[in-house]
Structures are given as structure tokens and as C-alpha cells.
Amino acid sequence: MLTYIPSPTVGALHLGPLAIRCYALCILAGIVVAVWLTQRRLEAKGGPEGAALDIATWAVPFGIVGGRLYHVITSPQAYFGKDGHPIDALKIWHGGLGIWGAIALGAVGAWIGCRRAGVRLAVLADAAAPGVALAEALGRWGNWFNNEVYGSATDLPWGLQIHEWDTLAGRAVTDAKGNAIVLGTFHPTFLYESIWCVLLAIALLWLDRRRQFAPGQLFGLLLMGYTIERLIVEKMRTDPANVILGQRLNVWTSILVFLLGLALYLAAARRARSGNTEAAISHNEKSATTS
């Protein structure tokens, strides 16, 4: 009986000269699920048929570029340091996407797509919120295939066995006998995050069914819900990271994004109240005129 979670020794499928990275397949699976769920929710809110896919053709490329830019900018040593190779910054198939950059630049792409499709960005964001959480949950399994993003050593039964990894080959390093070299057993932070994101998606769907949110509020809840988990997991991770004032950079980013989510939630509520007040005033003025 296994007392740990095994990790793959191969993270890429080689079809002749073509290498299909499992990391990329996980990201692709997340995108497909997110677009499908967003379209269903958008149509339920009265949106046009096929709008989510049209918007995704803008949001996804922008998001991938943004995610890679954030990763490279916040981890420059791996590419521009002493032993780094700048060309590797373009090799996205080796792994390395920052969720914050993906959301930020993906939002720019979504804004362009929304303008072309005639959909309000806030409405699209709320429709996409649960799907974004599920996409992150699925994408995290790419870290499992790459034997990366794990926490400190542990002997807990759900500890994750990690191999020494050859990123270029996409497989575990082997010893003289051909056996994969095991580094140890560690906290599976990728799994913690994946489970949290699934629960967050379920919670968002449940809340959206039971109360009326102002446009933009559900997306604000997504940002706040995700960053709460990310703060915890980020403190557990042991992979190299730049540190500011004793904290990993993503800890500070998580705090800022949480505050942004809170600001979006409150601003959306304030706009809704203002709109209701203006509508009530207009109705009263019309009633006074007709009377």
C-alpha cells in the first residue's frame, strides 16, 4: 500500500520529433472547460450564442502572454541570470505561467472581445468566474506532471513523491540502473490549490443561484476567494522565489489582488445602488408630471 502520492516520471508524449507536453494539455483542458461553462452561464444571462468562444479568441492569447510575462519578470534569474538563457523565456512549454499576469492581460483581451461581441465586460467576468476557478484547478495538474510547485518535506500519507527533473527532456533524471531519482516526499501544494479552486467554483455557482449580485461582484468574490488560498499555499511552497521584506513576491501580489477584488465588489455594489436611486428618482419625476 502506497503511503504517498506518486508523481509521473514522464511529462511529455513524444510522437517522433514532436513533443506534446502534459503541462500544455492541462492548460488546454482548463481553457476548454472555462469557455464551455462561461458560454452556458452567459446565455442564461441573455448573452448571444457563441459569444464566449469569440471573446476567448482574444482573452486566451492575451492571458497566455500575460501569464508568461509575469513569470519571466518575477523570476528573471532563470532566464537572464548568470546561468540563464534568455531564449528560454519563450519556451512556454517548459512550464511557467503566472496566474496574475494571465488574469491582468487576459482581461485586456476579454475587453476587446466584449466590445466586438457587444457584451458588458462586468457581465462576462461574472459569467466566467466559476470557469476561471476550474481552469486554474485543472491547470495545476500540469505542475504534477512536471514534478514542480511543492511544499516542504512531509511523511503524511498524502505527501507527494518528487523526482529530480530534466525540464528540457520533460522526464525524470535516471540513475545508472535506469531508475528515476527520487528527491523525497513533499506537501502537494499543487493539489491543495486544485481542490480549493474546485470548491471555490462550486461556492460561486451556489451563491450566484441564491442571491442577486451586481455586475462585477461575483468576479470580485473570485479574486478574494482565490487569494485567500494562495496566501496560505504560497507560504508553504519551497521553490525559488524573489523575496521582498521577508515575504515571497506572490504573497504581496496576493494581498494586492485581494484588495482589488474587495474594491471591485464594493464598487459594483455602489454602482448598483446609485443606479437604483437614479431609476427611483426618474420614476417619481414621471409620476409627478403625469399627475
C-alpha positions as CSV (number, residue, x, y, z in Angstrom):
1,M,0.0,0.0,0.0
2,L,1.4,3.4,-1.0
3,T,1.9,5.9,1.8
4,Y,2.5,8.8,-0.6
5,I,1.1,10.3,-3.8
6,P,3.2,9.2,-6.8
7,S,4.4,11.6,-9.5
8,P,4.9,10.8,-13.2
9,T,8.3,10.1,-14.4
10,V,7.4,11.4,-17.9
11,G,5.8,14.7,-18.5
12,A,5.7,14.7,-22.3
13,L,4.4,12.5,-25.0
14,H,6.9,12.1,-27.9
15,L,5.5,11.5,-31.3
16,G,8.6,11.3,-33.4
17,P,10.2,14.8,-33.3
18,L,7.0,16.3,-31.8
19,A,6.8,16.5,-28.0
20,I,3.4,17.1,-26.5
21,R,3.8,18.5,-23.1
22,C,1.3,17.3,-20.5
23,Y,1.6,20.7,-18.8
24,A,0.2,22.3,-22.0
25,L,-2.6,19.7,-22.2
26,C,-3.7,20.6,-18.6
27,I,-3.8,24.3,-19.5
28,L,-5.8,23.5,-22.7
29,A,-8.3,21.3,-20.8
30,G,-8.8,24.2,-18.3
31,I,-9.4,26.7,-21.1
32,V,-12.0,24.3,-22.8
33,V,-13.9,23.8,-19.5
34,A,-13.8,27.6,-18.7
35,V,-15.1,28.6,-22.2
36,W,-17.8,25.9,-22.2
37,L,-19.1,26.9,-18.7
38,T,-18.8,30.6,-19.4
39,Q,-20.9,30.2,-22.6
40,R,-23.7,28.3,-20.7
41,R,-23.8,31.0,-18.0
42,L,-23.6,33.9,-20.5
43,E,-26.5,32.5,-22.5
44,A,-28.5,32.1,-19.2
45,K,-28.0,35.8,-18.6
46,G,-29.3,36.7,-22.0
47,G,-25.9,36.8,-23.8
48,P,-25.6,36.0,-27.5
49,E,-24.9,32.4,-28.7
50,G,-21.2,31.7,-29.2
51,A,-20.0,35.0,-27.6
52,A,-17.8,33.2,-25.0
53,L,-15.8,31.5,-27.7
54,D,-15.5,34.7,-29.7
55,I,-14.3,36.6,-26.7
56,A,-11.9,33.7,-25.7
57,T,-10.1,34.0,-29.1
58,W,-8.9,37.4,-27.7
59,A,-8.7,36.7,-24.0
60,V,-6.8,33.4,-24.1
61,P,-3.8,34.5,-26.2
62,F,-3.6,37.7,-24.2
63,G,-3.8,35.7,-21.0
64,I,-1.1,33.2,-22.0
65,V,1.3,36.1,-23.0
66,G,0.4,37.9,-19.7
67,G,1.0,34.8,-17.7
68,R,4.4,34.2,-19.3
69,L,5.4,37.8,-18.9
70,Y,4.6,37.8,-15.2
71,H,6.6,34.6,-14.7
72,V,9.6,35.9,-16.5
73,I,9.5,39.3,-14.9
74,T,9.2,37.9,-11.4
75,S,11.7,35.1,-11.9
76,P,14.3,36.8,-14.2
77,Q,17.3,34.9,-12.8
78,A,16.3,31.7,-14.6
79,Y,16.5,33.5,-17.9
80,F,18.8,36.5,-17.5
81,G,20.9,35.4,-14.6
82,K,24.4,34.0,-14.5
83,D,23.5,30.6,-15.9
84,G,20.3,31.6,-17.6
85,H,19.4,31.6,-21.3
86,P,17.2,34.5,-22.5
87,I,15.8,32.4,-25.3
88,D,14.3,30.0,-22.7
89,A,11.9,32.8,-21.8
90,L,10.0,31.9,-25.0
91,K,9.8,28.2,-24.2
92,I,6.4,28.3,-22.5
93,W,6.1,24.5,-23.0
94,H,8.7,24.0,-20.2
95,G,6.2,25.4,-17.7
96,G,6.0,28.8,-16.0
97,L,2.8,30.8,-16.2
98,G,1.8,33.4,-13.6
99,I,-1.9,33.5,-12.8
100,W,-1.8,37.2,-12.0
101,G,-0.4,38.1,-15.4
102,A,-2.8,35.8,-17.1
103,I,-5.8,37.5,-15.4
104,A,-4.5,41.0,-16.0
105,L,-3.6,40.8,-19.7
106,G,-6.4,38.3,-20.3
107,A,-8.8,40.9,-19.0
108,V,-7.5,43.3,-21.7
109,G,-8.1,40.7,-24.4
110,A,-11.6,40.0,-22.9
111,W,-12.4,43.7,-23.0
112,I,-11.5,43.8,-26.7
113,G,-13.6,40.7,-27.3
114,C,-16.5,42.1,-25.4
115,R,-16.6,45.3,-27.4
116,R,-16.6,43.3,-30.6
117,A,-19.3,40.9,-29.3
118,G,-21.5,43.6,-27.7
119,V,-21.2,42.1,-24.2
120,R,-20.5,44.1,-21.0
121,L,-17.2,43.2,-19.5
122,A,-18.6,43.0,-16.0
123,V,-21.3,40.6,-17.2
124,L,-18.7,38.5,-18.9
125,A,-16.4,38.5,-15.9
126,D,-19.2,37.2,-13.6
127,A,-20.2,34.5,-16.1
128,A,-16.6,33.4,-16.4
129,A,-15.7,33.5,-12.6
130,P,-16.5,29.8,-11.8
131,G,-14.9,28.6,-15.1
132,V,-11.7,30.6,-14.3
133,A,-11.5,28.8,-10.9
134,L,-12.0,25.4,-12.6
135,A,-9.4,26.3,-15.3
136,E,-6.9,27.0,-12.5
137,A,-7.8,23.7,-10.8
138,L,-7.1,21.8,-14.0
139,G,-4.0,23.8,-14.9
140,R,-2.4,23.0,-11.6
141,W,-2.2,19.3,-12.6
142,G,0.4,20.5,-15.1
143,N,2.7,21.1,-12.1
144,W,2.1,17.5,-11.1
145,F,3.3,16.2,-14.5
146,N,6.3,18.5,-14.3
147,N,7.2,17.5,-10.7
148,E,7.2,21.1,-9.6
149,V,5.5,23.6,-7.2
150,Y,5.6,21.6,-4.0
151,G,6.0,22.4,-0.3
152,S,8.2,21.3,2.5
153,A,9.1,17.7,3.1
154,T,6.5,15.6,4.9
155,D,5.8,12.0,5.9
156,L,2.0,12.4,5.8
157,P,0.1,9.8,3.8
158,W,-0.8,12.4,1.1
159,G,2.8,13.5,0.7
160,L,3.9,13.9,-2.9
161,Q,6.9,11.9,-4.2
162,I,9.1,14.2,-6.3
163,H,11.7,13.2,-8.8
164,E,14.8,15.0,-9.9
165,W,13.6,16.5,-13.2
166,D,15.1,17.2,-16.6
167,T,13.0,20.1,-17.8
168,L,14.4,20.0,-21.4
169,A,13.6,16.3,-21.8
170,G,10.3,16.5,-19.9
171,R,11.1,13.5,-17.8
172,A,12.8,12.3,-14.5
173,V,16.5,12.0,-14.3
174,T,17.6,8.4,-14.0
175,D,20.5,6.7,-12.2
176,A,23.0,4.2,-13.7
177,K,20.4,1.4,-13.5
178,G,17.8,3.5,-15.3
179,N,15.7,4.1,-12.2
180,A,14.1,7.6,-11.7
181,I,15.9,9.5,-9.0
182,V,13.6,10.4,-6.1
183,L,14.3,13.7,-4.2
184,G,11.8,13.0,-1.4
185,T,8.2,13.3,-0.4
186,F,6.7,16.8,0.0
187,H,3.5,18.7,0.6
188,P,1.4,18.6,-2.7
189,T,0.7,22.3,-2.8
190,F,-0.5,22.0,-6.4
191,L,-3.2,19.5,-5.1
192,Y,-4.2,21.8,-2.3
193,E,-4.7,24.6,-4.7
194,S,-6.6,22.5,-7.2
195,I,-9.0,21.2,-4.6
196,W,-9.6,24.8,-3.3
197,C,-10.3,26.1,-6.8
198,V,-12.9,23.4,-7.4
199,L,-14.6,24.2,-4.1
200,L,-14.4,27.9,-4.9
201,A,-16.1,27.3,-8.3
202,I,-18.8,25.3,-6.6
203,A,-19.3,28.1,-4.0
204,L,-19.5,30.8,-6.7
205,L,-22.1,28.8,-8.6
206,W,-24.1,28.2,-5.4
207,L,-24.0,31.8,-4.4
208,D,-25.0,33.0,-7.8
209,R,-28.1,30.8,-7.7
210,R,-29.2,32.1,-4.3
211,R,-28.7,35.8,-4.5
212,Q,-28.7,38.7,-6.9
213,F,-25.3,40.2,-7.4
214,A,-24.5,43.5,-9.1
215,P,-22.4,43.1,-12.3
216,G,-18.8,42.5,-11.3
217,Q,-19.4,41.4,-7.8
218,L,-19.0,37.6,-8.5
219,F,-15.7,38.2,-10.2
220,G,-14.6,40.2,-7.1
221,L,-15.5,37.2,-4.9
222,L,-13.4,35.0,-7.2
223,L,-10.4,37.2,-6.7
224,M,-10.8,37.4,-2.9
225,G,-11.6,33.7,-2.6
226,Y,-8.6,32.6,-4.7
227,T,-6.1,34.9,-3.0
228,I,-7.0,33.7,0.5
229,E,-5.9,30.2,-0.5
230,R,-2.9,31.5,-2.5
231,L,-1.6,33.3,0.6
232,I,-1.6,30.1,2.6
233,V,-0.1,27.9,-0.2
234,E,2.5,30.5,-1.1
235,K,3.8,30.3,2.4
236,M,4.1,26.5,2.1
237,R,6.0,26.5,-1.2
238,T,9.7,25.9,-1.3
239,D,10.5,26.6,-4.9
240,P,12.9,29.5,-5.6
241,A,11.2,32.9,-5.5
242,N,12.2,36.6,-5.1
243,V,11.6,37.9,-1.6
244,I,10.5,41.4,-0.6
245,L,10.6,42.4,3.1
246,G,10.9,38.8,4.1
247,Q,7.9,37.6,2.0
248,R,7.7,35.9,-1.3
249,L,6.7,38.3,-4.1
250,N,3.5,36.4,-4.8
251,V,2.5,36.9,-1.1
252,W,2.5,40.6,-1.7
253,T,0.8,40.2,-5.0
254,S,-2.0,38.1,-3.4
255,I,-2.6,40.8,-0.8
256,L,-2.9,43.5,-3.5
257,V,-5.2,41.3,-5.7
258,F,-7.4,40.6,-2.6
259,L,-7.8,44.3,-2.0
260,L,-8.5,44.8,-5.7
261,G,-11.2,42.1,-5.5
262,L,-12.7,43.8,-2.5
263,A,-12.6,47.2,-4.2
264,L,-14.4,45.7,-7.3
265,Y,-17.1,44.1,-5.1
266,L,-17.8,47.3,-3.2
267,A,-17.6,49.5,-6.3
268,A,-20.1,47.2,-8.1
269,A,-22.5,47.4,-5.2
270,R,-22.2,51.2,-5.0
271,R,-22.9,51.5,-8.8
272,A,-26.0,49.3,-8.4
273,R,-27.3,51.4,-5.5
274,S,-26.6,54.6,-7.4
275,G,-28.4,53.1,-10.5
276,N,-31.4,52.1,-8.4
277,T,-31.6,55.5,-6.8
278,E,-31.5,57.3,-10.2
279,A,-34.2,55.0,-11.5
280,A,-36.4,55.7,-8.5
281,I,-35.9,59.4,-8.9
282,S,-36.8,59.3,-12.6
283,H,-39.9,57.2,-11.8
284,N,-41.0,59.7,-9.2
285,E,-40.5,62.6,-11.6
286,K,-42.5,60.9,-14.3
287,S,-45.3,60.2,-11.8
288,A,-45.4,63.8,-10.6
289,T,-45.5,65.0,-14.2
290,T,-48.4,62.8,-15.2
291,S,-50.4,63.6,-12.1
